[in-house]
Amino acid sequence: MKTVNVRYFAAFRDATGVGSESVETGAETLRALFRECAERHDALFEEQAALVAVNDEMADWEAGFASADEVLFFPPVAGG
């Protein structure tokens, strides 16, 4: 198990009701971690167009992460 700090932004923060939380996880990829978080927060929606970062660097959803990392989830952004 790993413990990471997860930060939520914009609509994800609204959906979870928290800006950040410490998460103990067995997830191996960022996508799996997001899905675990979505199980805890029913209003958190699928990440199809969302972005993810680890320690302030943009990352791929299939990337791994280490204990004590800070994982940031950004919801899809509408442009115009």
C-alpha positions as CSV (number, residue, x, y, z in Angstrom):
1,M,0.0,0.0,0.0
2,K,1.0,3.6,-0.7
3,T,-0.1,6.8,0.8
4,V,-0.4,9.8,-1.5
5,N,-1.7,13.3,-1.2
6,V,-4.5,13.8,-3.8
7,R,-5.5,17.3,-4.8
8,Y,-8.7,18.1,-6.7
9,F,-9.3,21.2,-8.8
10,A,-12.3,23.1,-10.1
11,A,-15.3,20.7,-10.7
12,F,-13.5,17.8,-9.1
13,R,-13.0,19.8,-5.9
14,D,-16.8,20.7,-6.0
15,A,-17.7,17.1,-6.6
16,T,-15.6,15.8,-3.7
17,G,-16.2,18.6,-1.3
18,V,-12.5,18.7,-0.4
19,G,-9.5,20.4,-2.0
20,S,-7.1,17.6,-1.0
21,E,-6.9,14.4,1.0
22,S,-4.5,11.7,2.0
23,V,-5.3,8.5,0.3
24,E,-4.0,5.0,1.2
25,T,-4.1,3.0,-2.0
26,G,-3.0,-0.3,-3.6
27,A,-3.5,1.3,-7.1
28,E,-0.6,0.9,-9.5
29,T,-1.6,3.5,-12.1
30,L,-3.0,7.0,-11.9
31,R,-6.1,5.8,-13.7
32,A,-6.7,3.1,-11.0
33,L,-6.1,5.7,-8.3
34,F,-8.7,8.0,-9.9
35,R,-11.2,5.2,-10.0
36,E,-10.6,4.4,-6.3
37,C,-11.2,8.1,-5.5
38,A,-14.4,8.0,-7.6
39,E,-15.6,5.1,-5.5
40,R,-15.2,7.2,-2.4
41,H,-16.8,10.3,-4.0
42,D,-19.9,9.3,-5.9
43,A,-20.1,12.7,-7.6
44,L,-16.6,12.4,-9.1
45,F,-17.0,11.8,-12.8
46,E,-15.0,9.7,-15.3
47,E,-11.6,11.1,-16.4
48,Q,-11.9,10.8,-20.2
49,A,-10.9,14.4,-21.0
50,A,-9.4,15.2,-17.6
51,L,-5.7,15.8,-16.9
52,V,-3.5,14.4,-14.2
53,A,-0.1,15.5,-12.7
54,V,2.3,14.0,-10.2
55,N,4.4,16.4,-8.1
56,D,3.4,19.3,-10.4
57,E,4.4,17.6,-13.6
58,M,1.8,16.5,-16.1
59,A,1.5,12.7,-16.4
60,D,-0.1,10.0,-18.4
61,W,-3.1,8.1,-16.9
62,E,-1.2,4.8,-17.2
63,A,1.9,6.1,-15.3
64,G,2.7,4.8,-11.9
65,F,3.4,6.8,-8.8
66,A,5.2,6.4,-5.5
67,S,4.3,6.7,-1.8
68,A,4.4,10.3,-0.6
69,D,3.8,11.7,-4.2
70,E,1.3,14.5,-4.7
71,V,-1.3,13.6,-7.3
72,L,-3.4,16.4,-8.9
73,F,-6.6,15.7,-10.8
74,F,-7.9,18.4,-13.2
75,P,-11.4,18.1,-14.7
76,P,-12.0,18.6,-18.5
77,V,-11.8,22.3,-19.4
78,A,-14.2,23.8,-21.9
79,G,-12.5,26.2,-24.3
80,G,-14.0,28.8,-26.5
